[in-house]
Amino acid sequence: MTLSYEMHELEETSQVEYIVYFICKWKWIWEWYSKRFLEYDIPFSVYQTIIDYAKARIRPLELLEEKILELEGFTKEDLIFYYGSGPFDDFEEADRNLNQILEYDEVNNKENMREQGLYFDQEVEKWIQIPASLDIIENVIRALSNVSLRED
C-alpha cells in the first residue's frame, strides 16, 4: 500500500498537523501492540523509581548520563513532586496513548486489535493487519525520526 498526500501551501499548518497525527498514531499502535519502544527497541517494563526509569529508557548514553546527574541533584521530595512517586509503568503509558486514538473511534477497540490483529484506519479507509505491518511501520518511523531538520 502506498499512501500519498497532496500538500497545498495555504493549508501547510493543518497538513503538517495531519502528518504528525498519522505518524504518532501508528507509532503508538506499534508500541502498544509490540510492548516495546520503537526508537530504541526497548521492551516495556515497570520501574520503581524515576532513576530506574531514566536508566532503562533514555538513549543515547550521553543524554542518559546528563539526565541522571540532573535527577541526582533533586531531593526525594522534589522528585516525587515533579515526577510522581512511581511505579512508572510503560504498559499503562502505552494504554493511555492508545486510548487517545480510540476515544472517538466507533470501529476499533483494543480487544479486537490484540486478538484479531486488525485496525481500520479511517484516513486510508482500509483494514490494516497490524502484525504484518509492524516491520514497515518500524522502518518508516525510524527513518523519519532520523531526518535532520538542521540547515548546514
Residue frames as a rotation matrix with the C-alpha (Angstrom) as fourth column:
MET 1
0.586 0.810 0.000 0.00
0.810 -0.586 0.000 0.00
0.000 0.000 -1.000 0.00
THR 2
-0.630 -0.715 0.302 1.27
0.717 -0.686 -0.127 3.44
0.298 0.137 0.945 -0.86
LEU 3
0.390 0.703 -0.595 -0.02
0.835 -0.542 -0.094 6.50
-0.388 -0.460 -0.799 0.93
SER 4
-0.623 -0.524 0.581 0.22
0.701 -0.703 0.119 9.77
0.346 0.482 0.805 -0.91
TYR 5
0.278 0.655 -0.703 -0.97
0.851 -0.507 -0.136 13.09
-0.446 -0.560 -0.698 0.31
GLU 6
0.053 -0.193 0.980 -1.21
0.773 -0.613 -0.163 16.32
0.633 0.766 0.117 -1.66
MET 7
-0.217 -0.222 -0.951 0.15
0.841 -0.536 -0.067 19.41
-0.495 -0.814 0.303 0.09
HIS 8
0.392 0.351 0.850 -1.19
0.690 -0.724 -0.019 22.91
0.609 0.594 -0.526 -0.54
GLU 9
-0.595 -0.783 0.181 0.82
0.486 -0.530 -0.695 25.90
0.640 -0.326 0.696 0.62
LEU 10
-0.289 0.543 0.788 -2.18
-0.523 -0.779 0.345 27.75
0.802 -0.312 0.509 2.06
GLU 11
0.768 0.633 0.097 -3.03
-0.464 0.445 0.766 24.80
0.442 -0.634 0.635 4.29
GLU 12
-0.039 -0.916 -0.400 0.53
-0.276 0.395 -0.876 23.95
0.960 0.077 -0.268 5.29
THR 13
-0.591 -0.201 0.782 -0.03
-0.789 -0.062 -0.612 24.06
0.171 -0.978 -0.122 9.07
SER 14
0.341 0.791 0.508 -3.02
-0.830 0.507 -0.231 21.74
-0.441 -0.343 0.830 9.01
GLN 15
0.707 -0.161 -0.688 -1.22
-0.417 0.691 -0.590 19.46
0.571 0.704 0.422 6.54
VAL 16
-0.403 -0.915 -0.021 1.76
-0.434 0.211 -0.876 19.14
0.806 -0.344 -0.482 8.88
GLU 17
-0.372 0.349 0.860 -0.56
-0.900 0.091 -0.426 18.50
-0.227 -0.933 0.280 11.83
TYR 18
0.718 0.674 -0.171 -2.23
-0.693 0.674 -0.255 15.71
-0.057 0.302 0.952 9.86
ILE 19
0.355 -0.672 -0.650 1.08
-0.263 0.595 -0.760 14.06
0.897 0.441 0.034 9.03
VAL 20
-0.643 -0.583 0.497 2.27
-0.609 -0.005 -0.793 14.32
0.465 -0.812 -0.352 12.64
TYR 21
0.065 0.765 0.641 -1.02
-0.930 0.279 -0.238 12.81
-0.361 -0.580 0.730 13.84
PHE 22
0.789 0.258 -0.557 -0.77
-0.522 0.760 -0.388 9.95
0.323 0.597 0.734 11.33
ILE 23
-0.077 -0.917 -0.392 2.82
-0.238 0.399 -0.886 9.13
0.968 0.025 -0.248 12.35
CYS 24
-0.633 -0.135 0.762 2.10
-0.755 -0.112 -0.647 9.46
0.173 -0.985 -0.031 16.07
LYS 25
0.413 0.880 0.236 -0.98
-0.896 0.439 -0.071 7.24
-0.166 -0.182 0.969 15.79
TRP 26
0.771 -0.105 -0.628 0.92
-0.238 0.867 -0.438 4.44
0.591 0.487 0.643 14.09
LYS 27
-0.408 -0.908 0.095 3.88
-0.369 0.069 -0.927 4.78
0.835 -0.413 -0.363 16.46
TRP 28
-0.408 0.317 0.856 1.54
-0.906 -0.021 -0.424 4.37
-0.117 -0.948 0.296 19.44
ILE 29
0.745 0.657 -0.117 -0.22
-0.667 0.732 -0.141 1.41
-0.007 0.183 0.983 17.83
TRP 30
0.329 -0.720 -0.612 3.16
-0.209 0.576 -0.790 -0.20
0.921 0.388 0.039 17.08
GLU 31
-0.636 -0.643 0.428 4.40
-0.521 -0.052 -0.852 0.30
0.570 -0.764 -0.302 20.63
TRP 32
-0.027 0.711 0.703 1.17
-0.964 0.168 -0.207 -0.88
-0.265 -0.683 0.681 22.26
TYR 33
0.842 0.406 -0.356 1.00
-0.513 0.806 -0.294 -3.98
0.168 0.430 0.887 20.07
SER 34
0.326 -0.825 -0.463 4.74
-0.038 0.478 -0.878 -4.79
0.945 0.303 0.125 20.30
LYS 35
0.968 0.086 -0.235 5.08
0.234 0.021 0.972 -3.91
0.088 -0.996 0.000 24.00
ARG 36
0.022 -0.973 -0.228 8.35
0.890 -0.085 0.448 -2.09
-0.456 -0.213 0.864 23.38
PHE 37
0.440 0.061 -0.896 9.56
-0.062 -0.993 -0.098 1.36
-0.896 0.099 -0.433 22.41
LEU 38
0.922 0.076 0.379 10.10
0.352 0.244 -0.904 1.87
-0.162 0.967 0.198 18.73
GLU 39
0.806 -0.592 -0.032 13.07
-0.536 -0.705 -0.464 4.24
0.252 0.391 -0.885 18.57
TYR 40
-0.172 -0.957 0.233 15.49
-0.967 0.119 -0.225 2.14
0.187 -0.264 -0.946 20.60
ASP 41
0.122 0.311 -0.943 13.69
-0.305 0.915 0.262 -1.23
0.944 0.256 0.206 20.67
ILE 42
-0.868 -0.343 0.359 13.50
-0.413 0.096 -0.906 -1.21
0.276 -0.934 -0.225 24.47
PRO 43
-0.421 0.751 -0.509 10.95
0.525 0.659 0.539 -3.68
0.740 -0.041 -0.671 25.93
PHE 44
0.222 0.613 0.758 8.25
-0.434 -0.635 0.640 -2.26
0.873 -0.471 0.125 28.19
SER 45
-0.469 -0.332 -0.819 8.74
0.600 0.560 -0.571 -2.62
0.648 -0.759 -0.064 31.91
VAL 46
0.787 0.596 0.160 7.66
0.230 -0.525 0.820 -1.21
0.572 -0.608 -0.550 35.26
TYR 47
-0.311 -0.946 0.090 10.18
0.383 -0.212 -0.899 0.91
0.870 -0.245 0.429 37.20
GLN 48
0.230 0.395 -0.889 10.00
0.960 0.058 0.273 1.64
0.159 -0.917 -0.366 40.90
THR 49
0.148 -0.248 -0.957 11.86
0.454 -0.843 0.288 4.96
-0.879 -0.477 -0.013 40.76
ILE 50
0.939 0.167 -0.299 12.34
-0.138 -0.614 -0.777 7.74
-0.314 0.771 -0.554 38.24
ILE 51
0.044 -0.990 -0.133 16.10
-0.859 -0.105 0.500 7.00
-0.509 0.093 -0.856 38.29
ASP 52
-0.403 -0.125 0.907 15.46
0.117 0.975 0.187 3.35
-0.908 0.181 -0.379 37.28
TYR 53
0.623 0.735 0.268 13.09
0.442 -0.048 -0.896 4.61
-0.645 0.676 -0.355 34.60
ALA 54
0.733 -0.402 -0.548 15.69
-0.600 -0.763 -0.242 7.02
-0.320 0.507 -0.801 33.21
LYS 55
-0.281 -0.917 0.282 18.46
-0.652 0.398 0.645 4.39
-0.704 -0.002 -0.710 33.24
ALA 56
-0.289 0.228 0.930 16.34
0.389 0.915 -0.103 1.94
-0.875 0.332 -0.353 31.28
ARG 57
0.505 0.755 0.418 14.76
0.690 -0.063 -0.721 4.29
-0.518 0.653 -0.553 28.77
ILE 58
0.781 -0.145 -0.608 16.95
-0.296 -0.943 -0.156 7.27
-0.550 0.301 -0.779 27.94
ARG 59
0.124 -0.739 0.663 19.19
0.844 0.430 0.321 6.97
-0.522 0.519 0.677 24.91
PRO 60
0.389 -0.793 -0.469 21.79
0.077 0.535 -0.841 7.91
0.918 0.292 0.269 23.69
LEU 61
0.318 -0.294 -0.901 24.03
0.886 0.431 0.171 7.20
0.338 -0.853 0.398 26.67
GLU 62
-0.761 -0.601 0.244 25.42
0.497 -0.782 -0.376 10.76
0.417 -0.165 0.894 26.73
LEU 63
-0.262 0.772 0.579 21.90
-0.422 -0.631 0.651 12.05
0.868 -0.074 0.492 27.32
LEU 64
0.564 0.444 -0.697 21.35
0.339 0.644 0.685 9.38
0.753 -0.623 0.213 29.98
GLU 65
-0.253 -0.753 -0.607 24.41
0.921 0.005 -0.389 10.47
0.296 -0.658 0.693 31.96
GLU 66
-0.843 -0.017 0.538 23.27
0.001 -1.000 -0.031 14.09
0.538 -0.026 0.843 31.77
LYS 67
0.107 0.981 0.159 19.73
-0.375 -0.109 0.921 13.23
0.921 -0.158 0.356 32.91
ILE 68
0.408 -0.022 -0.913 20.96
0.682 0.672 0.289 11.03
0.607 -0.740 0.290 35.80
LEU 69
-0.681 -0.704 -0.201 23.18
0.682 -0.510 -0.524 13.87
0.267 -0.494 0.827 37.06
GLU 70
-0.614 0.542 0.573 20.21
-0.362 -0.839 0.406 16.22
0.701 0.042 0.712 36.83
LEU 71
0.413 0.853 -0.321 17.92
-0.113 0.397 0.911 13.81
0.904 -0.340 0.260 38.72
GLU 72
0.079 -0.465 -0.882 20.52
0.862 0.477 -0.174 13.14
0.501 -0.746 0.438 41.41
GLY 73
-0.852 -0.396 0.343 20.51
0.233 -0.873 -0.429 16.88
0.469 -0.286 0.836 42.13
PHE 74
-0.033 0.929 0.369 16.88
-0.448 -0.344 0.825 16.72
0.893 -0.138 0.427 43.25
THR 75
-0.705 -0.006 0.709 15.79
-0.680 0.287 -0.674 15.94
-0.199 -0.958 -0.206 46.79
LYS 76
-0.904 0.408 0.128 13.49
0.417 0.907 0.051 12.94
-0.095 0.099 -0.991 47.22
GLU 77
-0.135 0.893 -0.430 10.57
0.443 -0.334 -0.832 15.30
-0.886 -0.303 -0.350 47.79
ASP 78
-0.179 0.002 -0.984 11.33
-0.668 -0.734 0.121 17.24
-0.722 0.679 0.133 44.59
LEU 79
-0.958 -0.191 -0.212 11.50
-0.285 0.656 0.698 14.02
0.005 0.730 -0.684 42.55
ILE 80
-0.598 0.801 0.040 8.09
0.727 0.563 -0.393 12.99
-0.337 -0.206 -0.919 43.87
PHE 81
-0.020 0.590 -0.807 6.68
0.062 -0.805 -0.590 16.48
-0.998 -0.062 -0.020 43.23
TYR 82
-0.239 -0.172 -0.956 7.90
-0.812 -0.504 0.294 16.69
-0.532 0.846 -0.020 39.62
TYR 83
-0.655 -0.172 -0.735 7.71
-0.655 0.614 0.440 13.05
0.376 0.770 -0.516 38.51
GLY 84
0.533 0.844 -0.066 5.36
-0.661 0.463 0.591 11.31
0.529 -0.271 0.804 40.94
SER 85
0.170 -0.438 0.883 6.15
-0.897 0.303 0.323 8.55
-0.409 -0.846 -0.341 43.39
GLY 86
-0.694 -0.398 -0.600 6.11
-0.647 0.710 0.278 5.65
0.315 0.582 -0.750 40.94
PRO 87
-0.202 -0.734 0.648 5.94
0.425 0.531 0.733 2.99
-0.882 0.424 0.205 39.91
PHE 88
-0.129 0.042 -0.991 6.48
-0.766 -0.639 0.072 4.11
-0.630 0.768 0.115 36.32
ASP 89
-0.087 0.294 0.952 4.63
0.192 0.942 -0.273 1.67
-0.977 0.160 -0.138 34.09
ASP 90
-0.834 -0.310 -0.456 5.35
-0.369 -0.301 0.879 1.59
-0.410 0.902 0.137 30.34
PHE 91
-0.779 0.597 0.192 2.35
0.618 0.678 0.399 -0.69
0.108 0.430 -0.897 29.73
GLU 92
0.085 0.824 -0.560 -0.02
0.798 -0.393 -0.457 1.85
-0.597 -0.408 -0.691 31.31
GLU 93
-0.296 -0.271 -0.916 1.56
-0.212 -0.916 0.340 4.67
-0.931 0.295 0.214 29.31
ALA 94
-0.995 -0.076 -0.058 1.05
-0.076 0.272 0.959 2.75
-0.057 0.959 -0.276 26.05
ASP 95
-0.429 0.903 -0.031 -2.54
0.902 0.427 -0.057 2.03
-0.038 -0.053 -0.998 27.07
ARG 96
0.091 0.424 -0.901 -3.19
0.405 -0.843 -0.355 5.74
-0.910 -0.332 -0.249 27.74
ASN 97
-0.670 -0.405 -0.622 -1.69
-0.380 -0.532 0.756 6.67
-0.637 0.743 0.203 24.37
LEU 98
-0.930 0.348 0.116 -3.89
0.313 0.585 0.748 4.15
0.193 0.732 -0.653 22.56
ASN 99
-0.179 0.897 -0.404 -6.94
0.871 -0.046 -0.489 5.39
-0.458 -0.440 -0.773 24.49
GLN 100
-0.269 0.026 -0.963 -6.35
-0.143 -0.990 0.014 8.82
-0.952 0.142 0.270 22.92
ILE 101
-0.926 -0.114 -0.359 -6.52
-0.369 0.084 0.926 7.28
-0.075 0.990 -0.120 19.46
LEU 102
-0.771 0.605 -0.200 -9.57
0.474 0.754 0.454 5.14
0.425 0.255 -0.868 20.20
GLU 103
-0.853 0.399 -0.338 -11.53
0.143 -0.444 -0.885 7.69
-0.502 -0.803 0.322 22.26
TYR 104
-0.087 0.852 -0.516 -13.97
-0.635 -0.447 -0.630 8.62
-0.767 0.273 0.580 19.48
ASP 105
-0.744 -0.265 -0.613 -13.37
-0.651 0.495 0.576 5.57
0.151 0.828 -0.541 17.28
GLU 106
0.163 0.917 0.364 -16.57
-0.898 0.291 -0.331 3.61
-0.409 -0.273 0.871 16.71
VAL 107
0.662 0.059 -0.747 -14.91
-0.559 0.702 -0.441 0.80
0.499 0.709 0.498 14.73
ASN 108
-0.073 -0.848 -0.526 -11.71
-0.043 0.529 -0.847 -0.19
0.996 -0.039 -0.075 16.54
ASN 109
0.792 0.161 0.589 -11.11
-0.577 -0.118 0.808 -1.42
0.199 -0.980 -0.001 20.07
LYS 110
-0.090 -0.943 0.320 -8.16
-0.994 0.107 0.037 -2.87
-0.070 -0.314 -0.947 21.97
GLU 111
0.081 0.163 0.983 -9.61
-0.374 0.919 -0.122 -6.36
-0.924 -0.358 0.135 22.29
ASN 112
0.906 0.304 0.294 -10.10
0.152 0.413 -0.898 -6.81
-0.394 0.858 0.328 18.53
MET 113
0.639 -0.743 -0.197 -6.77
-0.697 -0.452 -0.557 -5.19
0.325 0.493 -0.807 17.77
ARG 114
-0.212 -0.754 0.622 -4.97
-0.922 0.366 0.129 -7.59
-0.325 -0.546 -0.772 20.11
GLU 115
0.005 0.292 0.956 -6.97
-0.174 0.942 -0.287 -10.75
-0.985 -0.165 0.055 19.29
GLN 116
0.750 0.385 0.538 -7.57
0.429 0.335 -0.839 -10.28
-0.503 0.860 0.086 15.55
GLY 117
-0.284 -0.956 -0.066 -4.59
0.622 -0.237 0.747 -8.04
-0.730 0.171 0.662 14.78
LEU 118
-0.202 0.302 0.932 -6.76
0.911 -0.291 0.292 -5.68
0.359 0.908 -0.216 12.74
TYR 119
-0.359 0.122 -0.925 -7.15
0.425 -0.862 -0.278 -1.90
-0.831 -0.493 0.258 12.77
PHE 120
0.332 0.505 0.797 -9.42
0.943 -0.212 -0.258 0.08
0.039 0.837 -0.546 10.47
ASP 121
-0.630 -0.618 -0.471 -7.53
0.591 -0.774 0.225 3.22
-0.504 -0.137 0.853 9.51
GLN 122
0.398 0.886 -0.238 -10.05
0.559 -0.440 -0.703 5.99
-0.727 0.147 -0.670 8.85
GLU 123
0.129 -0.412 -0.902 -7.53
-0.462 -0.830 0.313 8.08
-0.878 0.376 -0.297 6.88
VAL 124
-0.786 -0.476 -0.395 -6.71
-0.568 0.304 0.765 5.39
-0.244 0.825 -0.509 4.31
GLU 125
0.173 0.985 -0.020 -10.14
-0.957 0.163 -0.241 3.74
-0.235 0.061 0.970 4.62
LYS 126
0.147 -0.195 -0.970 -8.65
-0.452 0.859 -0.241 0.24
0.880 0.474 0.039 4.83
TRP 127
0.979 0.044 0.200 -8.32
-0.193 0.530 0.825 -2.57
-0.070 -0.847 0.528 7.31
ILE 128
0.169 -0.983 -0.078 -4.67
-0.787 -0.087 -0.610 -2.87
0.593 0.164 -0.788 8.31
GLN 129
0.791 -0.055 -0.609 -3.21
0.298 0.904 0.306 -6.15
0.534 -0.423 0.732 9.54
ILE 130
0.830 -0.439 0.345 -1.17
-0.558 -0.641 0.527 -4.94
-0.010 -0.630 -0.777 12.47
PRO 131
0.510 -0.705 0.493 1.28
0.034 0.589 0.807 -7.89
-0.860 -0.395 0.325 12.78
ALA 132
0.378 -0.341 0.861 2.03
0.901 0.348 -0.257 -7.86
-0.212 0.873 0.439 9.04
SER 133
0.717 -0.003 0.697 2.56
0.334 -0.876 -0.348 -4.08
0.612 0.482 -0.627 9.12
LEU 134
0.898 -0.308 -0.315 4.89
0.235 -0.271 0.934 -3.81
-0.373 -0.912 -0.171 12.12
ASP 135
-0.007 -0.976 0.220 8.15
0.825 0.119 0.553 -4.03
-0.566 0.185 0.804 10.14
ILE 136
-0.091 0.040 0.995 7.00
0.829 -0.551 0.098 -1.43
0.552 0.834 0.017 7.62
ILE 137
0.860 0.456 0.230 5.77
0.234 -0.752 0.616 0.93
0.454 -0.476 -0.753 10.33
GLU 138
0.668 -0.670 -0.324 9.03
0.444 0.009 0.896 0.50
-0.598 -0.742 0.304 12.24
ASN 139
-0.215 -0.813 0.540 11.20
0.945 -0.034 0.326 1.23
-0.247 0.581 0.776 9.20
VAL 140
0.136 0.343 0.929 9.21
0.642 -0.745 0.181 4.31
0.755 0.572 -0.322 8.17
ILE 141
0.952 0.294 0.082 9.05
0.129 -0.632 0.764 5.85
0.276 -0.717 -0.640 11.64
ARG 142
0.449 -0.865 -0.226 12.72
0.593 0.099 0.799 5.16
-0.668 -0.492 0.558 12.37
ALA 143
-0.275 -0.531 0.801 13.67
0.951 -0.274 0.145 6.77
0.142 0.802 0.581 9.07
LEU 144
0.399 0.510 0.762 11.51
0.388 -0.847 0.363 9.80
0.831 0.151 -0.536 9.85
SER 145
0.948 -0.063 -0.312 12.96
0.289 -0.238 0.927 10.04
-0.132 -0.969 -0.207 13.37
ASN 146
0.117 -0.993 -0.017 16.46
0.753 0.077 0.653 10.26
-0.647 -0.089 0.757 11.91
VAL 147
0.317 0.049 0.947 15.63
0.810 -0.533 -0.244 13.08
0.493 0.845 -0.208 9.49
SER 148
-0.457 -0.545 -0.703 17.64
0.802 -0.594 -0.061 16.15
-0.385 -0.592 0.709 10.34
LEU 149
0.635 0.720 0.281 15.85
0.772 -0.605 -0.197 19.48
0.028 0.342 -0.939 10.18
ARG 150
0.233 -0.643 -0.730 19.09
0.319 -0.658 0.682 21.43
-0.919 -0.391 0.052 10.56
GLU 151
0.994 -0.074 0.084 20.33
0.050 -0.375 -0.926 23.72
0.100 0.924 -0.369 7.84
ASP 152
0.419 -0.907 -0.041 24.01
0.715 0.301 0.631 23.04
-0.560 -0.293 0.775 7.25
